[in-house]
Structures are given as C-alpha cells and as structure tokens.
Amino acid sequence: VSMLNKLAASLAVSCVLALMLCAPAAAQNGTRSLVYVGSNGFDKGYTNFNAQMIAAGASGADKGTSLADLTPYRLVLVSTPRSGLDDASRAALRAFHAGGGVLILTVDGGGISAAAPASFNTLLGEIGSTLRFVAGDNAPGCQTTTFVNPDHELTAGVTSIAWGYGSTVTGGDLIAAQNNLEILRAEDRIIVSGDSNIWS
C-alpha cells in the first residue's frame, strides 16, 4: 500500500525546498532528481515523488538503473537496493555527494531488504556520516506517526508521516519516530529512511 499521503507529500516538498533547491551551488547543480532502482532496487513506482518534485520547483524525477551520469541531478533517491551496492555504485554516490548532491537512502523491513542496510552503512562510513541503518522487521502493516520533529527544517508544517514494515535509523538529526522506532534521520545532505513507502 502506498504510504505517501498528503502530509508525507508535504515532507517530500519540504525536503526538496530545504535540501535540493537550497543546497549550496556545487558540481551537482542540476534541477532534476533520480530514483535509482538498480541493484535490484524496490521499485514502488514513485509517481507521487515525481509530482512532489515538480510541485516543489524541480524539473521532475527520472527513474533508472544506472549511476553512470549523475550530471543532471541535484538529488538521488536510492530505493532499497536488495542486492546491495557494489563498489562502483558506492563510488558514484560518494562522488555525487562530495559534489554537493543530496542523497535519500531507503530500506524496508529486513525480510525484504536484508542486503540494503549493510550496504548503505558501508557507503555512509565511506562518506564519513554518523547515520546508520539497523535492519529490522518493525511495525508490519500501515502505520502513521505524529512524532515528527517540529523544529527540523525538513519537517516544517508536517504533522504526521505514514509508513510501515521498516527498519530503524541512528545518527544525525532525528526527523521522525514512532514510539522507540526512529524511522527518519538526516545529516549533511543525506536523509536515511527506514521505509521506502514514505517516498512512493
């Protein structure tokens, strides 16, 4: 079930406005975003994500399985790479981030995406980020949390986020949680998301 309701859509808009469009001018100064579904990525369609990118002032979102040319992009969403990221993919994402690009990294419950959290944690360590994923099978079914950080620039005006069957995240700044399950965190132009449905 798609979890991107109106309030979660507001989160996507806030993320673009705060990160993508306001990111410092750098090598990655394109106006588009990419949803990367390579490495056996979990393809959720992401039509709502594309619509929200356009609503926020971006040129739109492409979906693809290659990281060979990231020149047109300011933001890359990596959707639950169930086969993990190989060395070349991690190198491309590191270079993208070093050039000023924004990364959204998503996983799901550990039963769906066992390789993704470990692969992302390797990438995050290589970048020098404190963000990490903790694989788990949390909150099966559709959930909505109202524990959204009201003081974080990414969640201005967002009062709830729908999600379900995900992993948790640590490090950086807390964006959203449900009870003791931290599902969204951010640091230095990187957002880690314990559930990919939030963005679809």
Salt bridges, closest charged atoms under 4 A:
ASP43 OD1 - LYS63 NZ 3.06
ASP62 OD1 - ARG32 NH2 2.74
ASP87 OD1 - ARG90 NH2 2.98
ASP108 OD1 - LYS44 NZ 3.69
GLU126 OE2 - ARG90 NH2 3.07
GLU126 OE1 - ARG94 NH1 2.67
ASP173 OD2 - HIS152 NE2 3.92
GLU182 OE1 - ARG185 NH2 2.82
ASP188 OD2 - HIS97 NE2 3.92
ASP188 OD1 - ARG189 NH1 3.31
